[in-house]
Amino acid sequence: MWLSWHDPETPAPSPPGSIFAVGHEVGHLAHDLFPGGVLVGGGPAEFDQAVKETAALVADASVKAIFEAAFMFERVRIRADIIERLGDGRWALHEVKSSTGLKPENLHDLLVQTHVIEGSGLKIASANLVHINTGYVRSAGIDARGLFSSADATAEVRAGLADVPMRIKDMHRVLALPQAPQRRPSGHCFKPYECEFWSRCTENKPADWIWHLPRLNADQFAALETAGVESIRNIPDEFSLTAKQRRVAAAWRLGELVVQPGLAAKLPTYKECGYLDFETLSPAIPLYEGSQPYRRQAAQWSLHRRKDGALQHAEFLAHQKEDPARAFAQTLLAAAAFDGPMFVYSPFEGAVLRELAQRLPDLAEQIDDLRTRLVDLLPLVRTHLDHPAFNGSSSIKAVAPVLAPEVTYAGLEGVADGGAASEALYRLATGQLQPGESEAALKRGLLDYCKLDTLALARVHEVLEKLAAGESHQ
């Protein structure tokens, strides 16, 4: 909080499809629940004017609802998503979220907003969270009354209001400090959301900071910090670690790749094989008739096929003007019509295929046959390989550049990770391109990224085979 006020980060762009942008879309759609409501305009710089505009709308009995109402009380500024005028002179407060239910952090928002609004002279009869209804099925268009559900949090808000003034006083005390409070970076920096200052607060940590130990729990982290241990290399031998954590520590001390025995027995033999990767999007606002909020939409695949030692590549990217599920499945089944294992690097592809089989019963048998061919290399890497440069991760983006240095994600433009891919697919599906962004460039970025993922998987598999062959000849 102190940094956000006194030394903020430059806000990251929020392209269409990002969590922030989708939140705005959801908030705007929720206005349809209150016909005739009036929107209060203005950004942070126009807040004082927004307060005056809100007051005028409150005084106008013909205004049944106010969107983005602005209030200030006890040096706290708020913008309420929706306040609804009730027949008895009181108001209903509606906080809108793209989540699927009431969360503790939403209750904090409602508490502070209710305190400020009532401090400004209005009486709140109910405090509610308007959220996405996952049971909603889209028809020809979006029906806001079906898309949203409402959770009544009035009782919780009333029970917690007495504590709000002290919390506000404490926040003002923190903001008045000449320097930021000292807080050690730890798991709390990700609850309920990742803190935007994480990189800044950890930039001076050693490369082998104990945070990078996989599945390090809070008690372990606290005990090591209390003992003054920041580096993985310096963890005492007697300190209690899991087998995986101990292997990671050994790799850091040796400064090289550590391979556990038994790899050869886990790799299937084959005459030809494939390497498969999917990209999907899960929009809060369903895009297609018959689809539901947050239902996964398979929209892109990449397949590298190895035959006689050579790699061949096939790919698919949906047009997305209509539900891409059938085209995705049909093109994939055609490209995968060969014998041999299909290597993946997570359970994700299997889950997507399972969902496709349920949605496309006429193709279910073929899809299920393909799913039985999947071989996940991630558990093999996680249990058999450790290297300092993995930074405690077994993800393909951590592993591939180490095992196969010719594989690099650094040169990708626009789409460089799964989250960016999902956002890009959303922009393609909705036509909401960013300024200066072309559809052709967006498609090229998606295809390049997905192709690199399966190429990286193929190269990692090659290294695993070489390591397994060396083990077999020992």
DOTORTOR-307144 format. One record per residue (C-alpha): x, y, z; residue in one letter; residue number from 1. Coordinates in Angstrom, 1 decimal. Each point is the difference from the previous one (the first is absolute). Example, Ala and Ser with C-alpha at 12.3 -4.5 7.8 and 13.67 -1.06 7.14 Angstrom:
2
12.3, -4.5, 7.8, A, 1 $
1.4, 3.4, -0.7, S, 2 $
! end
This chain:
474
0.0, 0.0, 0.0, M, 1 $
2.8, 2.4, 0.9, W, 2 $
1.8, -0.6, -3.2, L, 3 $
-3.1, 0.2, -2.1, S, 4 $
-0.6, 3.6, 1.3, W, 5 $
3.6, 1.3, 0.4, H, 6 $
2.0, -1.9, -2.6, D, 7 $
-2.4, -1.8, -2.4, P, 8 $
1.0, -2.3, -2.8, E, 9 $
-0.9, 1.1, -3.6, T, 10 $
-3.3, -1.7, -0.7, P, 11 $
0.3, -3.0, -2.3, A, 12 $
-2.1, 0.2, -3.2, P, 13 $
-3.3, -1.9, 0.2, S, 14 $
-0.7, -1.4, -3.5, P, 15 $
-3.4, -1.4, -0.8, P, 16 $
-0.3, -3.4, 1.5, G, 17 $
2.1, 0.8, 3.1, S, 18 $
-1.5, -0.4, 3.4, I, 19 $
-0.3, 3.8, 0.5, F, 20 $
-1.6, 0.6, -3.4, A, 21 $
-2.4, -2.9, 0.4, V, 22 $
-1.0, 1.4, 3.4, G, 23 $
-1.0, 3.3, -1.7, H, 24 $
-2.0, -1.9, -2.6, E, 25 $
-1.8, -1.9, 2.7, V, 26 $
-0.7, 3.2, 2.0, G, 27 $
-1.4, 1.7, -3.1, H, 28 $
-2.3, -3.0, -0.7, L, 29 $
-1.3, 0.1, 3.6, A, 30 $
-1.4, 3.5, -0.7, H, 31 $
-2.7, -1.8, -2.1, D, 32 $
-1.4, -1.4, 3.3, L, 33 $
-1.1, 3.6, 0.9, F, 34 $
-1.7, 1.6, -3.0, P, 35 $
0.1, 3.8, 0.1, G, 36 $
3.0, 0.2, 2.3, G, 37 $
2.4, 2.9, -0.5, V, 38 $
3.8, -0.3, -0.3, L, 39 $
2.2, 2.4, 1.8, V, 40 $
3.0, 0.8, -2.2, G, 41 $
3.5, 1.2, 0.7, G, 42 $
3.3, -1.6, 1.0, G, 43 $
2.1, 0.4, 3.1, P, 44 $
0.9, 3.6, -0.9, A, 45 $
-3.7, 1.0, -0.2, E, 46 $
-1.0, -1.7, 3.2, F, 47 $
-1.3, 3.2, 1.7, D, 48 $
-2.2, 0.7, -2.9, Q, 49 $
-1.3, -3.6, 0.1, A, 50 $
-0.9, 0.5, 3.6, V, 51 $
-2.1, 3.1, -0.9, K, 52 $
-1.6, -1.8, -2.9, E, 53 $
-0.9, -3.0, 2.3, T, 54 $
-1.6, 2.4, 2.5, A, 55 $
-2.2, 1.5, -2.7, A, 56 $
-1.1, -3.4, -1.2, L, 57 $
-0.8, -1.1, 3.6, V, 58 $
-2.1, 3.1, 0.4, A, 59 $
-1.9, -0.8, -3.2, D, 60 $
-2.8, -2.4, 1.0, A, 61 $
-0.5, -1.0, -3.7, S, 62 $
3.4, -1.7, -0.1, V, 63 $
-0.5, -3.6, 1.0, K, 64 $
3.6, -1.1, 0.0, A, 65 $
3.5, 1.6, -0.2, I, 66 $
3.0, -1.7, -1.5, F, 67 $
3.5, 0.8, 1.2, E, 68 $
-1.4, 2.3, 2.7, A, 69 $
2.8, 2.0, 1.7, A, 70 $
0.1, 0.7, 3.7, F, 71 $
2.6, 1.3, 2.5, M, 72 $
0.0, -0.3, 3.8, F, 73 $
2.7, 0.1, 2.6, E, 74 $
2.6, 0.5, -2.8, R, 75 $
-1.0, -3.2, -1.8, V, 76 $
-1.1, 0.1, -3.6, R, 77 $
-2.2, -2.7, -1.5, I, 78 $
-1.8, -0.6, -3.3, R, 79 $
-2.9, -2.4, 0.5, A, 80 $
-0.8, -2.2, -3.0, D, 81 $
-3.8, 0.3, 0.5, I, 82 $
-2.2, 1.6, 2.6, I, 83 $
-3.7, -0.6, -0.5, E, 84 $
-2.7, 2.3, 1.4, R, 85 $
-2.7, -1.9, 2.0, L, 86 $
-3.5, 1.1, 0.6, G, 87 $
0.4, 0.8, 3.7, D, 88 $
2.8, 2.6, -0.6, G, 89 $
2.8, -2.5, 0.7, R, 90 $
2.5, -1.4, -2.5, W, 91 $
1.3, -3.4, -1.0, A, 92 $
3.8, -0.3, -0.7, L, 93 $
1.1, -2.4, -2.8, H, 94 $
3.6, -0.8, -0.4, E, 95 $
0.6, -1.7, -3.4, V, 96 $
2.7, -2.6, -0.5, K, 97 $
0.9, -2.4, -2.8, S, 98 $
0.5, -2.8, 2.7, S, 99 $
-2.5, -2.8, 0.5, T, 100 $
-0.9, 0.8, 3.6, G, 101 $
0.7, 2.1, 3.2, L, 102 $
3.6, 0.0, 1.1, K, 103 $
1.5, 1.4, 3.3, P, 104 $
1.7, 2.9, -2.0, E, 105 $
-3.4, 0.9, -1.4, N, 106 $
-1.4, 0.4, 3.5, L, 107 $
2.8, 2.5, 0.8, H, 108 $
-1.0, 2.1, -3.0, D, 109 $
-3.7, 0.0, 1.1, L, 110 $
0.9, 0.9, 3.6, L, 111 $
2.0, 3.0, -1.0, V, 112 $
-2.5, 1.2, -2.6, Q, 113 $
-2.9, -0.4, 2.4, T, 114 $
1.9, 2.0, 2.7, H, 115 $
0.8, 2.8, -2.4, V, 116 $
-3.4, 0.2, -1.7, I, 117 $
-1.9, 0.0, 3.3, E, 118 $
2.5, 2.6, 1.3, G, 119 $
-1.0, 2.1, -2.9, S, 120 $
-3.6, 0.0, 1.1, G, 121 $
-1.6, -2.9, -1.9, L, 122 $
-1.5, -3.1, 1.7, K, 123 $
1.0, -3.3, -1.4, I, 124 $
-2.7, -2.6, 0.3, A, 125 $
1.9, -2.9, -1.6, S, 126 $
3.5, -0.7, -1.2, A, 127 $
0.3, -2.5, -2.8, N, 128 $
2.6, -1.6, -2.2, L, 129 $
-1.1, -0.3, -3.6, V, 130 $
2.0, -2.9, -1.6, H, 131 $
0.0, -2.4, -2.9, I, 132 $
-2.5, -2.8, -0.1, N, 133 $
1.9, -3.0, -1.3, T, 134 $
-3.3, -1.8, -0.7, G, 135 $
-1.0, 2.5, -2.6, Y, 136 $
-0.2, -1.2, -3.6, V, 137 $
0.2, 2.6, -2.7, R, 138 $
-2.7, 0.2, -2.7, S, 139 $
0.1, 2.3, -3.0, A, 140 $
1.2, 2.9, 2.1, G, 141 $
1.1, 0.7, 3.6, I, 142 $
-2.8, 0.2, 2.6, D, 143 $
1.4, 2.0, 2.9, A, 144 $
-2.6, -1.4, 2.4, R, 145 $
1.1, -3.5, -0.8, G, 146 $
3.7, 0.7, -0.1, L, 147 $
0.1, 1.5, 3.5, F, 148 $
-0.9, -1.3, 3.5, S, 149 $
0.0, 2.1, 3.2, S, 150 $
1.3, -0.9, 3.4, A, 151 $
-1.4, 1.9, 2.9, D, 152 $
2.8, 0.9, 2.4, A, 153 $
-2.1, 2.5, 2.1, T, 154 $
0.3, -2.0, 3.3, A, 155 $
3.8, -0.4, -0.4, E, 156 $
0.4, 3.7, -0.8, V, 157 $
-2.1, 1.1, 3.0, R, 158 $
2.0, -2.3, 2.3, A, 159 $
3.3, 1.5, -1.2, G, 160 $
-0.8, 3.7, -0.3, L, 161 $
1.1, 0.8, 3.6, A, 162 $
3.6, -0.9, -0.9, D, 163 $
0.3, 2.1, -3.1, V, 164 $
0.8, 3.4, 1.6, P, 165 $
3.0, -1.6, 1.9, M, 166 $
1.2, -1.6, -3.2, R, 167 $
-0.3, 3.3, -1.9, I, 168 $
1.9, 1.7, 2.8, K, 169 $
2.7, -2.6, -0.2, D, 170 $
0.3, 0.4, -3.8, M, 171 $
0.4, 3.8, 0.4, H, 172 $
2.7, -0.6, 2.6, R, 173 $
1.9, -2.3, -2.5, V, 174 $
-0.3, 2.5, -2.8, L, 175 $
1.4, 2.8, 2.3, A, 176 $
3.2, -2.0, 0.6, L, 177 $
3.1, 1.7, -1.5, P, 178 $
1.1, -3.3, -1.4, Q, 179 $
-1.7, -3.2, -1.1, A, 180 $
-0.6, -2.6, 2.7, P, 181 $
2.5, -2.8, -0.1, Q, 182 $
-1.7, -3.2, -1.1, R, 183 $
2.0, -3.1, -1.0, R, 184 $
-1.1, -1.4, -3.4, P, 185 $
-1.8, -3.3, 0.6, S, 186 $
-3.2, -1.9, -0.8, G, 187 $
-2.2, 2.9, 1.3, H, 188 $
1.1, 2.0, -3.1, C, 189 $
-2.3, -2.3, -2.0, F, 190 $
-3.1, 0.2, 2.2, K, 191 $
-2.6, 0.7, -1.2, P, 192 $
1.8, 1.2, -3.2, Y, 193 $
3.6, 0.2, -1.1, E, 194 $
1.5, 3.3, 1.2, C, 195 $
1.2, 2.3, -2.8, E, 196 $
3.2, 0.8, 2.0, F, 197 $
1.2, -3.6, 0.2, W, 198 $
2.8, 0.5, -2.5, S, 199 $
1.2, 3.2, 1.6, R, 200 $
0.0, -1.5, 3.5, C, 201 $
1.9, -3.2, -1.1, T, 202 $
2.5, 1.5, -2.5, E, 203 $
2.9, -0.3, 2.5, N, 204 $
-0.7, -3.5, 1.0, K, 205 $
2.7, -2.6, -1.0, P, 206 $
-0.6, -2.1, -3.1, A, 207 $
-0.4, -3.1, 2.3, D, 208 $
-2.4, 1.8, 2.4, W, 209 $
-1.8, -2.6, 2.1, I, 210 $
-3.3, 1.2, -1.4, W, 211 $
0.9, -2.0, -3.2, H, 212 $
0.0, -3.3, 1.9, L, 213 $
-3.1, -1.9, -1.4, P, 214 $
-3.0, -0.3, 2.4, R, 215 $
1.8, 1.8, 2.8, L, 216 $
-2.6, 0.5, 2.7, N, 217 $
-0.4, 3.0, 2.2, A, 218 $
1.5, -1.7, 3.1, D, 219 $
3.1, -1.1, -1.9, Q, 220 $
0.4, 3.5, -1.5, F, 221 $
-0.3, 1.7, 3.4, A, 222 $
2.4, -2.4, 1.7, A, 223 $
2.7, 0.5, -2.7, L, 224 $
-0.5, 3.8, 0.2, E, 225 $
0.2, -0.1, 3.8, T, 226 $
3.3, -1.9, -0.4, A, 227 $
1.3, 2.7, -2.4, G, 228 $
0.0, -2.4, -3.0, V, 229 $
-0.9, 1.7, -3.3, E, 230 $
1.9, -2.2, -2.4, S, 231 $
-0.9, -3.6, -0.9, I, 232 $
3.7, -0.9, 0.0, R, 233 $
0.2, 1.0, 3.6, N, 234 $
-2.9, -2.1, 1.3, I, 235 $
1.5, -2.2, 2.8, P, 236 $
0.1, -3.8, -0.7, D, 237 $
-2.1, -0.7, 3.1, E, 238 $
-2.8, 2.3, -1.1, F, 239 $
-3.2, -1.9, -0.8, S, 240 $
-0.7, 0.0, -3.8, L, 241 $
-2.0, -2.1, -2.3, T, 242 $
1.8, -2.3, -2.4, A, 243 $
-0.6, 2.3, -2.9, K, 244 $
1.2, 3.1, 2.0, Q, 245 $
3.1, -1.9, 1.0, R, 246 $
0.7, -0.8, -3.6, R, 247 $
-0.4, 3.6, -1.0, V, 248 $
2.4, 1.1, 2.7, A, 249 $
2.5, -2.6, -1.2, A, 250 $
-0.2, 1.3, -3.5, A, 251 $
0.7, 3.5, 1.2, W, 252 $
3.0, -1.1, 1.9, R, 253 $
1.4, -2.0, -2.9, L, 254 $
-0.9, 2.8, -2.5, G, 255 $
-1.0, -2.5, -2.7, E, 256 $
-2.8, -2.4, -1.2, L, 257 $
-0.8, -2.8, 2.4, V, 258 $
-1.7, -3.1, -1.4, V, 259 $
-1.8, -2.5, 2.1, Q, 260 $
0.2, -3.7, -0.9, P, 261 $
-3.0, -1.8, -1.6, G, 262 $
-0.7, 2.3, -2.9, L, 263 $
0.5, -2.6, -2.7, A, 264 $
-2.7, -2.2, 1.4, A, 265 $
-2.6, 2.8, -0.1, K, 266 $
0.5, 1.0, -3.7, L, 267 $
-2.2, -1.9, -2.5, P, 268 $
1.5, -1.4, -3.2, T, 269 $
-1.5, 1.0, -3.4, Y, 270 $
0.5, 0.0, -3.7, K, 271 $
-1.6, 3.4, -0.3, E, 272 $
-1.5, 2.4, 2.5, C, 273 $
-1.5, 3.4, 0.4, G, 274 $
0.4, 3.1, 2.2, Y, 275 $
-3.2, 1.8, 0.8, L, 276 $
-1.0, 3.3, 1.5, D, 277 $
-3.4, 1.8, 0.3, F, 278 $
-1.0, 3.6, 0.6, E, 279 $
-3.4, 0.9, 1.3, T, 280 $
-2.0, 2.9, 1.4, L, 281 $
-2.6, -0.1, 2.7, S, 282 $
-2.0, 3.3, -0.3, P, 283 $
-2.1, 1.2, 2.9, A, 284 $
-2.5, 1.2, -2.6, I, 285 $
-0.8, -3.0, -2.2, P, 286 $
0.7, 0.7, -3.7, L, 287 $
-2.2, -2.6, -1.7, Y, 288 $
-3.6, -1.2, 0.1, E, 289 $
-0.2, -3.0, 2.3, G, 290 $
3.2, 0.9, 1.9, S, 291 $
0.3, 0.9, 3.7, Q, 292 $
2.2, 2.4, 2.0, P, 293 $
3.6, -1.1, 0.5, Y, 294 $
-0.6, -3.2, -2.0, R, 295 $
3.3, -0.9, -1.7, R, 296 $
0.1, 0.7, -3.8, Q, 297 $
2.6, -2.0, -1.8, A, 298 $
1.2, 2.3, -2.8, A, 299 $
3.5, -0.9, -1.1, Q, 300 $
2.3, -3.0, -0.2, W, 301 $
3.5, -0.7, -1.1, S, 302 $
1.3, -3.5, -0.9, L, 303 $
3.6, -0.9, -0.8, H, 304 $
0.2, -3.6, -1.4, R, 305 $
3.3, -1.9, 0.2, R, 306 $
0.4, -2.6, -2.7, K, 307 $
3.3, -1.6, -1.0, D, 308 $
1.8, 2.6, 2.1, G, 309 $
-1.4, 3.0, -1.8, A, 310 $
-2.6, 2.4, 1.4, L, 311 $
-3.1, 1.0, -2.0, Q, 312 $
-2.3, 2.8, 1.3, H, 313 $
-3.8, 0.5, -0.3, A, 314 $
-2.1, 2.7, 1.7, E, 315 $
-3.5, 1.3, 0.4, F, 316 $
-1.3, 3.5, 1.1, L, 317 $
-3.7, 0.5, 0.1, A, 318 $
-1.8, 2.8, -1.8, H, 319 $
-2.2, 0.2, 3.1, Q, 320 $
-2.9, 1.7, -1.7, K, 321 $
-1.9, -3.0, 1.2, E, 322 $
0.7, -2.7, 2.6, D, 323 $
3.4, -1.5, -1.1, P, 324 $
-0.4, -3.3, 1.9, A, 325 $
-1.0, -2.2, -3.0, R, 326 $
2.6, 1.5, -2.4, A, 327 $
2.7, -0.3, 2.7, F, 328 $
-0.9, -3.7, 0.6, A, 329 $
-0.3, -1.0, -3.6, Q, 330 $
3.2, 1.6, -1.2, T, 331 $
1.9, -1.4, 3.0, L, 332 $
-1.3, -3.6, -0.5, L, 333 $
1.1, 0.2, -3.7, A, 334 $
3.5, 1.2, 0.9, A, 335 $
0.4, -2.6, 2.7, A, 336 $
-1.0, -3.0, -2.1, A, 337 $
3.2, -1.9, 0.5, F, 338 $
1.1, -2.6, 2.6, D, 339 $
2.2, 0.8, 2.9, G, 340 $
0.0, 2.0, 3.2, P, 341 $
-1.0, 3.7, 0.1, M, 342 $
2.2, 1.8, 2.4, F, 343 $
-1.4, 3.0, 2.0, V, 344 $
1.4, 2.0, 2.9, Y, 345 $
-2.9, 0.2, 2.5, S, 346 $
-3.4, -1.6, 0.7, P, 347 $
-1.6, 2.9, -1.8, F, 348 $
-0.3, -1.5, -3.5, E, 349 $
-1.6, -3.1, 1.4, G, 350 $
-2.6, 2.1, 1.9, A, 351 $
-0.8, 1.9, -3.2, V, 352 $
-0.5, -3.2, -2.0, L, 353 $
-2.2, -1.4, 2.7, R, 354 $
-2.2, 3.1, -0.2, E, 355 $
-0.1, -0.1, -3.8, L, 356 $
-1.1, -3.7, 0.1, A, 357 $
-2.9, 1.0, 2.2, Q, 358 $
-1.0, 2.9, -2.3, R, 359 $
0.4, -1.9, -3.3, L, 360 $
-1.5, -3.5, 0.6, P, 361 $
0.3, -1.0, -3.6, D, 362 $
3.8, 0.5, 0.2, L, 363 $
0.3, -1.2, 3.6, A, 364 $
1.5, -3.5, -0.8, E, 365 $
2.7, 1.5, -2.2, Q, 366 $
0.8, 2.8, 2.5, I, 367 $
0.2, -2.5, 2.9, D, 368 $
2.3, -2.2, -2.1, D, 369 $
2.3, 3.0, -0.5, L, 370 $
-0.1, 0.8, 3.7, R, 371 $
1.2, -3.5, 0.9, T, 372 $
3.1, 0.6, -2.0, R, 373 $
1.1, 3.0, 2.0, L, 374 $
3.3, -0.3, 1.9, V, 375 $
0.7, 2.9, 2.4, D, 376 $
3.7, 0.8, 0.3, L, 377 $
-0.4, 2.5, 2.8, L, 378 $
0.0, -2.6, 2.8, P, 379 $
3.1, -1.7, -1.5, L, 380 $
1.9, 3.3, 0.0, V, 381 $
-1.3, 1.0, 3.4, R, 382 $
1.1, -3.3, 1.6, T, 383 $
3.2, -0.6, -1.9, H, 384 $
1.7, 3.3, -1.0, L, 385 $
1.2, 2.9, 2.1, D, 386 $
2.2, 3.0, -1.1, H, 387 $
0.7, 3.3, 1.7, P, 388 $
-1.3, 1.9, -3.0, A, 389 $
-3.4, -1.6, 0.3, F, 390 $
-0.5, 2.3, 3.0, N, 391 $
-2.0, -2.7, 1.8, G, 392 $
-2.5, -0.2, -2.9, S, 393 $
-0.6, -2.9, -2.4, S, 394 $
-2.0, 2.0, -2.5, S, 395 $
0.9, -0.4, -3.7, I, 396 $
1.1, 3.7, -0.1, K, 397 $
2.5, -0.6, 2.9, A, 398 $
1.2, -3.4, -1.2, V, 399 $
0.2, 0.2, -3.8, A, 400 $
2.5, 2.9, -0.2, P, 401 $
2.3, -1.8, 2.4, V, 402 $
-0.1, -3.5, -1.6, L, 403 $
-0.2, 1.3, -3.5, A, 404 $
1.6, 3.5, -0.2, P, 405 $
-1.1, 0.4, -3.6, E, 406 $
-3.6, 0.3, 1.3, V, 407 $
-0.7, 3.5, 1.2, T, 408 $
-3.2, 1.9, 0.7, Y, 409 $
1.8, 3.3, 0.1, A, 410 $
-0.6, 0.9, -3.7, G, 411 $
-3.8, -0.4, 0.1, L, 412 $
-2.0, 3.1, -0.6, E, 413 $
-3.4, 0.7, 1.4, G, 414 $
-0.8, -3.6, 1.3, V, 415 $
2.7, -1.4, 2.3, A, 416 $
-2.0, -2.1, 2.5, D, 417 $
-3.3, -1.8, 0.5, G, 418 $
-1.7, 3.0, 1.6, G, 419 $
0.9, 2.3, -2.9, A, 420 $
-1.2, -2.7, -2.4, A, 421 $
-3.4, -0.2, 1.7, S, 422 $
-0.3, 3.8, -0.2, E, 423 $
1.0, 0.0, -3.6, A, 424 $
-2.6, -2.7, -0.8, L, 425 $
-2.6, 2.1, 1.7, Y, 426 $
0.9, 3.0, -2.1, R, 427 $
-0.2, -2.0, -3.2, L, 428 $
-3.4, -1.4, 1.0, A, 429 $
-1.5, 3.4, 0.9, T, 430 $
1.8, 2.2, -2.5, G, 431 $
1.3, 2.2, 2.8, Q, 432 $
3.5, 0.6, -1.3, L, 433 $
2.4, 2.4, 1.7, Q, 434 $
0.9, 3.3, -1.6, P, 435 $
2.5, -0.8, -2.8, G, 436 $
-0.6, -3.7, 0.2, E, 437 $
-1.0, -2.0, -3.1, S, 438 $
-1.8, -3.2, -0.1, E, 439 $
2.7, -1.5, -2.2, A, 440 $
2.7, 0.9, 2.5, A, 441 $
-2.0, -1.4, 2.9, L, 442 $
-0.6, -3.3, -1.8, K, 443 $
3.7, -0.2, -0.8, R, 444 $
1.0, 0.6, 3.6, G, 445 $
-2.4, -2.8, 1.2, L, 446 $
1.2, -2.4, -2.6, L, 447 $
3.7, 0.7, 0.7, D, 448 $
-0.5, -0.4, 3.7, Y, 449 $
-1.9, -3.3, -0.1, C, 450 $
2.4, -1.4, -2.6, K, 451 $
2.9, 0.8, 2.3, L, 452 $
-1.6, -1.8, 2.9, D, 453 $
-0.2, -3.3, -1.9, T, 454 $
3.4, 0.5, -1.5, L, 455 $
1.4, 0.6, 3.6, A, 456 $
-1.8, -3.2, 1.1, L, 457 $
1.6, -2.0, -2.8, A, 458 $
3.4, 1.3, 0.9, R, 459 $
-0.5, -0.8, 3.7, V, 460 $
-1.1, -3.5, -1.0, H, 461 $
3.2, -0.4, -2.1, E, 462 $
2.1, 0.9, 3.0, V, 463 $
-1.9, -2.4, 2.3, L, 464 $
0.6, -2.8, -2.5, E, 465 $
3.7, 0.7, -0.1, K, 466 $
0.2, 0.1, 3.8, L, 467 $
-2.0, -3.3, 0.1, A, 468 $
2.3, -1.6, -2.6, A, 469 $
3.0, 1.0, 2.0, G, 470 $
-1.6, -1.5, 3.1, E, 471 $
-0.7, -3.2, -1.8, S, 472 $
3.6, -0.4, -1.1, H, 473 $
1.4, 0.6, 3.5, Q, 474 $
! end
